[in-house]
Amino acid sequence: MTIEFHKVLFAPKEITHETKGVKLEASLVKNSKHIIKLDGKLTGTARRVCDRCGDDMDIVFDETLKLFLHNGIYTQKNNDIDTIEVLDGKIDFDKLIEDEIITAQSDFAVCGDCLNKTKG
């Protein structure tokens, strides 16, 4: 799902989108001509491989997501919230969710079986 950047107004726009088992429920509000603030929640599960044994395991998402979306190249680095550049004027929610999944998959993780073996 995509939304054109210029169609998000100063009044909040609620969106819900799911891809690859992870759902984003968020509010979009334009802060300025080039910046939209996204406040949302990611929920669901995605698959990954255990870093110890190689078995498939789930990553569980239940987290708050706060981002700025900038229309064009973003050059200021003085804010506390992550900023994503929207280079083609369209906010792509599939890509946004997939990027969050990829980020979680890149973390070191072990499955429940491997975790129990280290405790015992």
C-alpha positions as CSV (number, residue, x, y, z in Angstrom):
1,M,0.0,0.0,0.0
2,T,1.2,3.5,-0.9
3,I,0.0,6.9,-0.1
4,E,1.2,10.0,-1.9
5,F,3.1,12.3,0.4
6,H,1.1,15.4,-0.5
7,K,-2.2,13.7,0.4
8,V,-1.4,13.6,4.1
9,L,-2.8,16.7,5.7
10,F,-2.3,18.5,9.0
11,A,-5.3,16.6,10.4
12,P,-4.4,13.0,11.5
13,K,-4.9,10.2,9.0
14,E,-5.4,6.7,10.4
15,I,-4.0,3.8,8.5
16,T,-3.9,0.0,9.0
17,H,-1.7,-2.2,6.8
18,E,-0.4,-5.7,7.1
19,T,2.4,-7.5,5.2
20,K,4.3,-10.7,5.8
21,G,2.4,-11.3,9.1
22,V,3.2,-7.9,10.7
23,K,0.5,-5.3,11.0
24,L,1.0,-1.5,11.3
25,E,-1.7,0.6,12.8
26,A,-0.6,4.3,12.7
27,S,-1.6,7.9,12.6
28,L,0.0,10.2,10.0
29,V,0.0,13.9,10.5
30,K,1.9,16.5,8.5
31,N,4.3,18.6,10.6
32,S,5.5,20.8,7.8
33,K,5.6,20.9,4.0
34,H,8.2,18.2,3.9
35,I,7.7,16.2,7.1
36,I,5.1,13.8,8.2
37,K,5.1,12.3,11.7
38,L,4.1,8.6,12.0
39,D,2.9,7.3,15.4
40,G,2.0,3.7,15.3
41,K,2.2,0.2,16.6
42,L,3.7,-2.9,15.0
43,T,2.1,-6.3,15.9
44,G,2.4,-9.8,14.6
45,T,5.1,-12.4,13.9
46,A,7.7,-13.0,11.3
47,R,10.0,-15.9,10.7
48,R,13.8,-16.0,11.1
49,V,16.5,-18.6,11.7
50,C,18.0,-19.4,15.2
51,D,21.6,-18.1,15.2
52,R,22.7,-21.1,17.2
53,C,21.0,-24.2,15.7
54,G,19.6,-23.0,12.4
55,D,16.0,-23.9,13.1
56,D,13.1,-21.6,12.1
57,M,11.7,-19.5,14.9
58,D,9.3,-16.6,15.2
59,I,10.0,-12.9,15.9
60,V,7.1,-11.4,17.8
61,F,6.4,-7.8,17.2
62,D,4.5,-5.7,19.8
63,E,6.2,-2.4,19.7
64,T,5.6,1.3,19.3
65,L,6.9,2.9,16.1
66,K,7.6,6.7,16.0
67,L,9.1,8.0,12.8
68,F,9.4,11.2,10.7
69,L,8.9,10.8,7.0
70,H,10.7,13.4,4.9
71,N,9.7,14.2,1.3
72,G,13.1,14.2,-0.4
73,I,16.7,14.0,0.9
74,Y,16.9,14.8,4.6
75,T,20.0,16.8,5.7
76,Q,19.2,17.8,9.3
77,K,20.5,15.4,11.9
78,N,19.3,17.0,15.1
79,N,16.1,15.2,16.1
80,D,15.5,12.3,18.5
81,I,13.2,10.4,16.2
82,D,14.3,8.3,13.2
83,T,13.7,9.9,9.8
84,I,13.0,8.0,6.6
85,E,13.5,9.7,3.3
86,V,10.6,9.4,0.8
87,L,12.3,10.0,-2.5
88,D,9.5,9.4,-5.0
89,G,6.7,11.3,-3.3
90,K,5.0,8.0,-2.2
91,I,5.0,6.5,1.2
92,D,5.3,2.7,0.7
93,F,4.0,0.9,3.8
94,D,5.0,-2.6,2.5
95,K,8.6,-1.4,2.4
96,L,8.4,0.3,5.8
97,I,7.1,-2.9,7.4
98,E,9.6,-5.1,5.6
99,D,12.5,-2.8,6.7
100,E,11.4,-3.2,10.3
101,I,11.3,-7.0,9.9
102,I,14.7,-7.0,8.3
103,T,16.1,-4.9,11.2
104,A,14.7,-7.4,13.7
105,Q,16.0,-10.3,11.7
106,S,19.5,-8.9,11.8
107,D,19.6,-9.0,15.6
108,F,21.2,-12.0,17.3
109,A,18.5,-14.4,18.5
110,V,18.3,-18.0,19.7
111,C,15.2,-20.2,19.8
112,G,13.5,-21.4,23.0
113,D,15.2,-24.8,22.8
114,C,18.7,-23.3,22.6
115,L,17.9,-20.9,25.3
116,N,16.8,-23.7,27.6
117,K,20.0,-25.7,26.9
118,T,22.1,-22.8,28.1
119,K,20.1,-22.5,31.3
120,G,20.4,-26.2,32.1
